[in-house]
Amino acid sequence: MSSPAPLPEEIVRSVQRGDLQNVVKWLGNGGQVDALCSAPTDDGETSTFGLLHEAAFNDHLEMVRELLKRGASVD
């Protein structure tokens, strides 16, 4: 099994803002719905998350629905 592609910082910010149009455009240009991003936590550890997790965390329900429709993994 191969690792998911890295998630560009620009797309992470788009998800955080709820910019569904930009995320859909990125996915349409070959971005992977299960791409991952890593970020440091307050305790010095590293947290890894994907588009679906970030959209849900930021209460962007429409984006969550779109990502699930496109096959985002819930694991």
N, C-alpha and C positions, 0 to 999 in steps of 0.2 A: 504494500500500500504506500503510495507516495504522499508527501506532506502537501497541505494546501499552499497555494501561492501567498506571498506576503501581501498585506493590505496597505495600499498607499495612504500616507498621512492625509492627503487632500480628501480622500474618500471617507476616512474616519471622521474628519471635521464635517463633511457633508451629512453623514449619518447623525452626528451629534446635533446639528442644526435642523435636521428633518428635511433636508434638501433631496427629496425623492427623485426629482427630475435628473439631478446630477448623478445620483447613484444608478438609476436605470440606464442612463447614457453610458456610464462606465461599464456596466454589465453587458450592454449591447455591443460594446467595443471589445468584448472578450474577457472582461473582468470576471473572476470566479466568485460565485455566490458564497462559497465557504472559505474565502481568503481570510487569513489571520493577521492580527497585529499584536505586538507585545509592548507593554508599558510598565514602568516601575510603579510599585505601590508605595504607600506611606511608610510601610515597615521595611522597605528596602528589597522586598521580593519582586519578582516579575510576574505580571498577570498577562495571560494570552486570551484574546477574545476575537470574535468575528462580527460580521455585519449584523446578524440577527440579534446577538446578545446586546450590542451597543444600541440598536434601534429600540429593543424592548426596555433597556435600562433608561433610555431617554423618553419613554412614553410616546413613541412615534408608531401608533397602531397601523396606520395605512402602510408604512414602510415594512413593518413586520409582516403584514398580509402579503405584500408584494414579494418579499424575500421567500416566504413559505411557498407561495405559488410557483416561484422559480426553483424550488427544490432545496432551499437552505436546510442544512442539518440542524436538528434541535439538540443534538448531543454536544 
